[in-house]
Amino acid sequence: MRDQRAGIQSGFEDILIIAKEVFMEMGKTSLMMDIEKLFDKEYEGFCYQNCIREILNYYQCREYDFYINMSLSTRMIIEEQRYFICYDEKANGIIKSELDKVQRKDDERDGEIVLAENLRRVAEGYPIITCVDGYYLQYFSYYKEKHCRHNLILTGKGALDNITVLDWYAPHFYCGEIPTDEYLMARESSNPEDGSIYSGSPIRNNWAIIERDGWNQHREELIYENLSLSLVQYFPSDPKEKNILYGVRVYQKIREELKGMVYLEPKIRCGELRYAHSELYQTVKRKYLFSFFLRLIREKVNSNLVEKAIEYLQDLIADWEKLMTVLLKCSFRGKVTDIQKLEDMLAILIGKEEGLYDHVFYIRNNL
């Protein structure tokens, strides 16, 4: 048995040596300057989608923005006494009809082996989206201070023992070289929970590659799909899962949670309010992305329906931002009067959220 384990260990070390040799043989090869740097503020919170649009643009896909899943999506998973807010399982990336053109996976192999394979594909002209923990990357403003799950584009091999990346994302907007050893630590990080929004989920060497060809849907088809996804995900008429809520029903559940908080001790109440703020953060960001999508439609289509929807959504977002500000302040006080104020604000927002359905429905059916 000891000889068998020794053989396995020896074989593994041989693979690592080969990976290092492949890495060194590639020399200084990078697509870093070939990929156009894209970022709009509405993509804050959607680094993975932003990487996809940069790569599709690099592939000369004319409608790259409309292939991104920018649909309205909010999903709540209820487990015992705790809830978690996220997106629909297919909402983080490409629209559903094109999912087969993107391969994304957690990779449990050694980091150097994964890197060597990724660099080989980059050398073939395929930029690779890789997930990292920003805690280990020096150009992050919170380097060695906060953990953060984040996506960037691996663009090739740099000088000496460096690799090149494109991370055109606020606030750092970085395009350049990083030490390979730091990159590997960021790729294999457990990303421990430290209170920051994007901490708490391990990186697991996650990477994604996007097919180069076949992006030939018409713009109208892509718009229709994004709008249809919003109607199905955000305003479901007959939810099938007992412990999963979507869209407006998520906010109704939050309102119920607020009603129950008046019976809690102030310290516990504050903790629950902070938790609600952190969970709602991304669902508000998603509305910004959908607003960006509507403005893209307006650039291509002269429609009064689109204009009205944009105005309605902008007002809705402004109201959400007010609620989030009040929610954060209240999380430090935890007064019963705060809870009642938040509940009233959320009740008004729910009514406006329900009104959003008509705007999305009429645009989809009349473009």
N, C-alpha and C positions, 0 to 999 in steps of 0.2 A: 504493500500500500504506500509505504514511504517513497519507494522508487517511482511509483505511478505519479504521486503528487510532485515529485521532483521533475519528472518529465513534463508535466503540465506547466509547471512554473518556468521551466527552461523554454518551452514552446512559446509561452506568453512573452518572455523576454526577447525572443527572436523576432516576434511580430513587432514589438516596440522598436527594436533596432531598425527593422525594415521601414517602419513608419517615419523614423527620424531621417533615414537616408533619402526617402522620397521627398520629405519636407525640404531638405538641404538642396537636392538636385533641382528643385523648381526654380531656384535663383530668385531674382527680383522681378516677379511677374504680378501685376496688379491691374484691376479694372477700375481702380479708385477714381481716376479722373475722367473715365468714360461715362459714368452714370450721373445724370443731371440731379442736382440737389433740389429736392422738393419738400416744402413744409408749409402748411396753412395752420393757423392757430386752432382751428376747429378739430385738428387731428391730435390735439393734446389728450393723452390717455389712450391713444390708438397707434402706438409705435409699430406694431406688427403690420397693420394696414398701410401705414405710411411707407414701410419698406417694400410692400407688395407693389404699390403704385409707382415707386421709383424704378423697380425692376421691370414692370410692364412698360413703362415709358422708355426704358433702355432697350427693350425688345421692339420698340417702335409700334406699340399698340396705340392706335389713335384715341380710343375711348377708355383709356386706362382708369380714369377716375370712376366711371360708371360700373366697372367690374367689381369695385370694392363694395362689400356689404355695408351700406350705410343706413339700413332700415332701422326703424324704431324697435327697440328690443329691451325688455326688462323682465327678469325671471327671478322668482323667489323660491328657494328650497327650504322647506320647514322640517327640521329634525328635532324631535322632542321639544325642549324648551328654547331652542335657538333657531333663528332664521338666517339665511345667507342670500344676498342679492347678487345676481350675475346677469349674463345675457343668455339668449337662446343658444343652445349648444353649437349651432352652425353660423352664428352671427358675427364671429370674430375672424374676419378674413374676407374671402372671395364669396360672391353670391352663390347660392346653392347649386345652380345649374352648371357651374364651372369647377366645382370642388375637386373633381378628378384630375384637374390640371395642376394641383398643388399637393406635393407630398410633404407632410410634416410629422415629425416623430421625436419621441424621447429616445436617446441612444445611450444604452448602459455600458457600451464598450469604453475602453480607456480613452481619455481625452485626446491624447496625441494621435491615436489611430483615427479617431473621428476627424480631427483637424486635417490630417494628411489626406483623407478621403474627400473632405470638403474642398481643400485646396486643389485637388485634382480636377474637381468639377468646375471650380472657378477658372482654372487654366483652359478649360474647354469652352468658356464663355458663359457659364451659369453662375451668377452671383448667388451666394447662399445667405439666407436669413438665419442668424444664430441668436439664441437666447443667452443672456448674461445676467450676472448680479453686479450692478453698478458700483457696489461697495469696493470692488477690487480694481476699478479703472480710474487712473489718475485724472483724466479730463472731466470726470463727474464732479460737480460742486460739493457733493457730500461724500467724497472719497474717504473710505475708512471710517465713516460716521454713520451712514444709514444703508441698510440693505434695500435692494430694489430690483425686481424682475423687469427686464427690459430687452427689447429686440433691436438688433443692428444688422448691417449688411457686411459680411466678410467679403472683401474685394481682392485679396491675394497675399502674396509674400512680399515683405519689405526688406530693408537692409539688415544685415546681420541676423540676429535671432528675433526679428520682429514680424508681425503680420500687419496688413493694412485693412482699415475698416471705413465705412461710411455710416455715420450716425448723425444725420441731419435732422435734429430734433431738439426742441427747447428744453433747457436753456443753453446747452453746451454747443450744439451745431458743430460737431467735430468731423473732420475728414483727415485721416493721416495714419501714422503708425502707432502701434502699441506693442509692448514687450510680450512675447509669446507666453512666458510663464505667468504673467498677470492675467492674460486672456484665458489661459487654461484654468486658473483658480476661479475666475468669474463664471466659467462654463460648468464647473463641477460643484458649485456652491450649493449648500442646502438652503440658502436664502432664509435664515431664521427669522421668525417674527420679532420685530423690534418696535412695533407701534406705527411704523410708516405704512402708507397705503398699499404699496406693491411688495411688501415683505411677507414671508410666511409660506411660500410655495417653492419647493426645490426646483433647480434649473434643469438637472438631468441631461445636460448636453443636448438640449432640444435644438433642432434645426429644421429648415424648410427649403425646398427647391421648387422652382416654378418652371413649368414647361414653356418652351420658347414659342411654339406655333399653335395655331388653332383659335386665336382670339379674334373671331370674326362675327360675333353677334352684332346686330344693328342696335344703335343707341336707344331706339324706342323700346326694343325688347328688354334691354337692361334696366331702363327706367321703370317699365311696367313691373318687372320682377321685384325690384327694391320696394316699390309701393305695395305690391301684393304681400310681400313678406311682412311689411309693417302692419297691414290689416290683420294678418293671420296671427302674428306673434304678440302684438300689442293689444289687440281688441278681440281676443278669442271668445266665441259665443258659447262653446260647450267644452270647458276644460275637462280632460279625462283623468289627470293625475290628482289624487287627493292631497298630496303634500307638496304640490308645485303650483305656484300662481304666476300669472303673466300680466304685464302691462298695468292697467288701471287697478286691477285687483290687488296688485302688490301695495299700492298706496292706500287702498282701503284697509289692508292688513296692518300697515304701519299706524294708521289712525286708531285701529283697535288696540294696538300696543300702547299708544299714547294714553288712551283712556284708562288702561290698567296701571299706568305708572303713578297715578295720584295716590295709590295705596302703598307705594314703596317708601322705604326710608330715603331721605334726601341724598345720601352718599351713593346708594345703589341706583337711584333715579338718575343721577348725573352720569354714572357709567353707562346706563342704558341709552341715554340721549347721545352720548359720544359714539356709542356703537351704531345707532341709527344714522348719525351723520356720516360716518365712514362707509356704511353700506349704501347709502343713497348717493354718494359722491359720483360714482361712475354712471349711474342712470341719468344724472343731470348732464354729464359730459356727452352722453349719447345723443341728447337732444341738440347739442351744438353741431354734431356731425350730421344729423339729419337736416338741420337748417342749412348747412353747407351744401348738401345734396340738392335741396330745393333751389338754392341760388344757382347751382350748376344748370339745373333744368331751365331756369329763367334766362340764362345766357343763350340757350339753344332754342327755346320756345317762347313766343310772345303770347302769354296767357294771363288773363286777369285772375283766374283761379289760383295760379301759382303765386301771384303777387299777394293775394289775400291770405293764403296759407302761410307765407313767409312772415307777414305782419302778425298774424295770430300766434305763430310759434315764437317769435321774438318777444312778444308780451308774456307768453307762458314761461319762457326761459327766465325773463326778468323776475317774475314772481317766484320761481323756484330758487333763484339766487338769494332773494330776500329771505325765503324760508330757511335756506341753508345757513345764512348769516345768523338769524335769530336762533336756530337750532344749536349752533356752535356756542353762542353766548349763553344760552340757557343750560348747556351741559356743564357750565361751571357754577351755576346757581342752584338749579334743580328745584325751583319753587313750584308750587301747585298752580299758581297763576300763569307761570311760563308754559306749563303743560296745556292749559286751557287755550292759551293764545296760539300755540303751535297747532293744536287740534282744529281750531277755527280756520287758520291759514291753509291747512292741508285739505279741509273740506271744500274750500273754494277752488283749490288747485285740482282736486279730483273732478269737479264739475267742468273745469276748463279742459282737462285731459280728455274727458268724454266728448267734448265738442270738437277736439282735434280730429276725431274719426271722420267726420263729414268732409273736412278739407282734404284729407288723404284719399278718401273714397272718390270724391268728385274729380280730383286731378287724375287719378288712375283711369277712370272711365271716360274721360273727355279729352285726353291728349291725342 
